[in-house]
Amino acid sequence: REEEERLRNKIRADHEKALEEAKEKLKKSRDEIKAEIQTEKNKVVQELKKKDSKPLPPVPLPNLIGINSGEPEDPDIQEKRNKIKEMMKHAWDNYRQYGWGHNELKPIARKGHSTNIFGNSQMGATIVDALDTLYIMGLHDEFREGQEWIDKSLDFSVNSEVSVFEVNIRFIGGLLAAYYLSGQEVFKIKAVQLAGKLLPAFNTPTGIPWAMVNLKSGVGRNWGWASAGSSILAEFGTLHMEFVHLSYLTGDPVYYNKVMHIRKLLQKMDRPNGLYPNYLNPRTGRWGQHHTSVGGLGDSFYEYLLKAWLMSDKMDTEARKMYDDAIEAIEKHLIRKSNGGLTFIGEWKNGHLERKMGHLTCFAGGMFALGADGSRDDKAGHYLQLGAEIAHTCHESYDRTTLKLGPEAFKFDGGVEAVAVRQNEKYYILRPEVIETYWYMWRFTHDPKYRQWGWEAAQ
């Protein structure tokens, strides 16, 4: 126990030291870094006290592709980048004017509102969720506005029933990101306060948390529509990164223990065809309906396995094995190629493949590319190619519409490919997954088509 505590303290200290060093480094220009290196080299020469010593040669620092001190060298890219920043500021300014403090904004009605995932209290979900983007974009006045509201007005002692999953990724994730970017303690304090309010959701016979919890009473329940009263894989499986960081920052292992218990339970369970069903009953510990999806209900579970491995500096081999095993089963049972040559990811329902792909599933292209490094059997090239194929399919779902914005879901049967068939699937609700995959593919390949596809969607 003492050894574990010592190790936790060391990890936390190393983490905080690295964070401070990174912050200092980010404040310096390339020329400053270059000068520092040269100064250190010259010190070495002086210490050696060689009569014929000369200053060591300059240190070549390669220019990163396309950037100079964080700004694009291409004026066309700079113009497009500024336009995206303008879109963000437009959204923020209108929320600031018409919905400040509310969870969301209805832009046409010009008033704030809230959905059932955030309860009926004004918790400023948009403020918290936008903080890291504001900071990265250099919108520091807007960031400070958000910080001030959080410091003075964000209160979790409210009689509201909220989604554990949504509050974790948007509030705790948003607050932790803001803390790591800015170093402002208020964000860490609020994240820890909120995490304590979510812990009662884990008080189930299995330790699998309820989907919903009342922040005041601690009473939890599951969605009425979920199969056999089940919890959802993508919800209880998308807590790991935030909860591990909470334990790092506080020294309290309770958060880490909660998510590791979920992992251990999942490892012990039988998986039909190696696939994880989307529904798990928190009372009995049994799977509900055998429905597997890399889109809604399942998606981010797989993402978090991969990112848990990356976040651990690739030391969490248990998470990597779970990811690799899952992806192999997904490739075998869910991934197919259409008659027109489009690679898609279907859904497995009670032993049958439904040849339909949701917009949410489009994140997987980026995930496959991100997971290429470290994949089994030297299959990095294979997974990078698979990511590119999924990106192409999802772009087709956009390109085959009038507005060039993709539908909620699209089919691959009966002569129909990458097109929505049902009326209730022919809508776009600002989902980011397709753009996310473009972004990863651009980072890994620097193929300009991914930037162009992103710009098409922005237009």
URSULMO-V605653 format. One record per residue. RES is the residue in one letter. PSI is psi in degrees with one decimal (999 if undefined). Layout:
# URSULMO-V605653
res=(RES RES)
psi=(PSI PSI)
This chain:
# URSULMO-V605653
res=(R E E E E R L R N K I R A D H E K A L E E A K E K L K K S R D E I K A E I Q T E K N K V V Q E L K K K D S K P L P P V P L P N L I G I N S G E P E D P D I Q E K R N K I K E M M K H A W D N Y R Q Y G W G H N E L K P I A R K G H S T N I F G N S Q M G A T I V D A L D T L Y I M G L H D E F R E G Q E W I D K S L D F S V N S E V S V F E V N I R F I G G L L A A Y Y L S G Q E V F K I K A V Q L A G K L L P A F N T P T G I P W A M V N L K S G V G R N W G W A S A G S S I L A E F G T L H M E F V H L S Y L T G D P V Y Y N K V M H I R K L L Q K M D R P N G L Y P N Y L N P R T G R W G Q H H T S V G G L G D S F Y E Y L L K A W L M S D K M D T E A R K M Y D D A I E A I E K H L I R K S N G G L T F I G E W K N G H L E R K M G H L T C F A G G M F A L G A D G S R D D K A G H Y L Q L G A E I A H T C H E S Y D R T T L K L G P E A F K F D G G V E A V A V R Q N E K Y Y I L R P E V I E T Y W Y M W R F T H D P K Y R Q W G W E A A Q)
psi=(-44.0 -39.2 -39.8 -42.5 -41.6 -42.7 -41.8 -43.6 -39.5 -43.9 -44.0 -42.8 -44.3 -40.1 -46.5 -37.2 -45.1 -37.4 -45.2 -41.8 -40.7 -40.7 -43.1 -40.4 -38.4 -22.3 -13.7 148.0 168.8 -39.2 -38.4 -43.1 -43.0 -43.9 -39.1 -44.2 -43.0 -40.1 -43.6 -39.4 -41.3 -33.1 -40.6 -42.6 -45.7 -38.6 -32.5 -21.6 43.7 133.9 -37.0 18.3 142.2 156.6 138.0 153.2 155.6 150.7 116.6 124.0 111.0 140.3 131.6 149.1 121.1 -1.4 157.4 109.4 36.6 -5.0 135.4 140.7 -27.6 118.2 -30.0 -42.3 -40.3 -42.5 -42.7 -39.7 -43.1 -33.8 -41.7 -41.0 -39.7 -39.4 -41.4 -44.9 -38.3 -46.4 -44.3 -46.8 -39.5 -37.8 -41.5 -38.3 -40.0 -17.2 17.6 127.0 -23.9 164.0 -39.4 173.8 134.5 103.6 -31.9 -45.4 -16.2 52.6 156.4 156.9 174.8 149.7 171.5 -17.5 -21.2 5.5 -166.8 13.8 152.3 97.7 9.5 43.5 -40.0 -38.7 -52.1 -42.1 -24.4 -10.9 -49.8 -35.4 -43.2 -44.9 -47.2 -35.4 -5.7 17.4 69.4 -29.0 -43.7 -38.3 -44.0 -34.8 -46.6 -42.1 -42.0 -41.8 -42.0 -42.4 -40.6 -27.7 -16.8 113.8 125.1 1.1 60.5 151.3 71.1 138.4 122.9 161.1 122.8 -44.8 -52.3 -40.8 -34.6 -52.5 -33.2 -43.8 -60.4 -44.8 -43.7 -41.6 -41.3 -40.9 -43.4 -37.9 -47.1 -32.3 -41.5 -23.5 6.7 121.6 -28.8 -34.5 -41.3 -43.2 -46.7 -38.6 -43.2 -39.9 -47.2 -40.2 -38.7 -31.2 -22.3 -21.3 -36.6 -20.8 -21.2 -2.7 70.3 163.6 -26.7 -16.2 -4.4 122.6 155.1 157.8 -33.9 149.2 142.5 122.5 -23.9 -50.2 -23.2 5.5 132.6 161.5 171.0 165.4 139.3 -25.9 -9.7 142.9 122.0 39.0 28.0 158.9 162.5 131.2 -46.7 -17.0 -56.6 -13.7 5.3 50.3 -14.8 -51.6 -46.9 -41.9 -35.4 -42.2 -35.1 -40.5 -38.2 -44.3 -30.4 -20.8 3.6 117.1 -3.8 -40.2 -46.8 -44.3 -36.8 -47.5 -30.2 -30.8 -41.7 -45.9 -46.3 -40.0 -44.3 -35.4 -30.8 -18.8 147.3 142.7 117.7 121.9 23.6 4.0 146.9 115.5 156.5 -15.6 132.3 124.7 121.6 -11.7 -44.4 -20.8 21.0 150.8 147.6 -138.4 137.1 79.1 118.3 133.6 141.4 -1.8 -138.8 141.2 -19.3 -33.0 -67.6 -12.0 -46.2 -39.9 -42.9 -29.4 -48.4 -45.0 -25.1 -39.9 -45.4 -42.3 -27.8 13.6 35.8 25.1 -22.5 73.9 -22.8 -45.3 -40.3 -39.9 -43.1 -40.2 -50.5 -43.0 -44.1 -43.3 -37.1 -41.7 -38.4 -43.4 -40.8 -39.2 -23.1 -27.3 126.2 167.9 132.1 170.3 -30.3 4.7 14.5 127.2 128.8 163.6 111.4 -169.5 138.9 118.1 110.7 46.7 2.8 146.7 122.5 122.0 59.8 141.1 132.4 157.0 -39.1 -33.5 -20.7 -13.7 -23.4 -26.7 -47.1 -37.8 -44.4 -41.5 -42.1 -34.2 0.8 -46.7 124.8 2.8 160.9 153.7 31.4 47.5 26.7 -45.6 -38.2 -46.0 -30.4 -39.7 -40.2 -40.7 -41.7 -37.7 -40.6 -40.2 -42.5 -45.0 -45.0 -33.4 -38.3 -37.2 -27.9 -47.7 -23.2 12.9 164.3 -43.6 -8.6 27.8 132.7 156.9 171.8 -33.2 152.9 150.1 165.1 59.5 164.6 32.9 -1.2 132.6 126.4 33.5 139.9 137.8 -48.9 145.2 -37.6 6.5 1.7 49.1 158.1 124.2 44.3 29.1 145.8 -3.3 -38.2 -45.4 -36.4 -45.4 -40.3 -43.8 -48.0 -44.6 -36.1 -44.8 -38.3 -29.3 -23.6 28.8 120.0 -15.6 -29.8 -37.9 -39.9 -41.5 -40.1 -39.6 -36.7 -45.5 -39.8 -39.5 999)
